Every structure is written in structure tokens, then in C-alpha cells.
Amino acid sequence: MEPRVIDYDVGPASDHLEAPNCLDCTLNRLQTVELTSLDGSRPELLFIKILLAHSPFLEKLAITPTGTSDVQKRFDMSKDVMRFPRASPKAEVIYLNPEPYDFNMECW
């Protein structure tokens, strides 16, 4: 079974995440975040940038890329995330091994 590619229009999400007042508050209670199945899209990177910039008590951000992304794309994503400013001096970004893609899994 071939994986089905779903093409989403991410324009509105990207526009919202890039707006200066996207998040006018801090995320004071956020300490640990786990993000899975990331492919390094622009909205995903903007979301991570916002999390890091507005979470003064963040201790751990664990990122697991999708198993279908290639090594270079994962490396580029990690370089981008490492450059993002952080509100928390303790924020640790951890990259985990990609999740293997299950070709037998049905798409929604």
C-alpha cells in the first residue's frame, strides 16, 4: 500500500504564526513539550519558535521527526531550531530517532 499524500494549505497558519501579536502572553506553566512526526514545514518551525520564545520555564523540548523525511531535511530542521531564541535558559532541545512509517497503516 502506497502512502497517501495530503496537501494542506498552510498559508493562513503561516500568516498567523508570523504575525507580531500571534501570542501576546507567556506560557508560564509549560515545562515539557513532545512533538512527534514533524517534517520541518514552515508552520511547524514557526510553532517551535513561538514555544521557545514564550516559555520561560521550559526545561525540555523533544522533537521526533517523521520517518519519511530524509537525513538532510532533518539536519536542516535541527539547525533552524537551534538558532531560535529561548525565553528559558534551561530549555533543552532533544532530537529523537525518526518514527518509522507504517505503510500498512490506513490514512484518515
Buried (B, 14 or more C-beta within 10 A) or exposed (E): EEEEEEEEEBEEBBEEBEEEEEEEEEBEEBBEBEBEBBEBBEBBBBBBBBBBBBBBBBEBBBBBBBEBBEEEBBEBBBEEBEEBEBBBEEBEBEBEEBBEEEEEEEEE
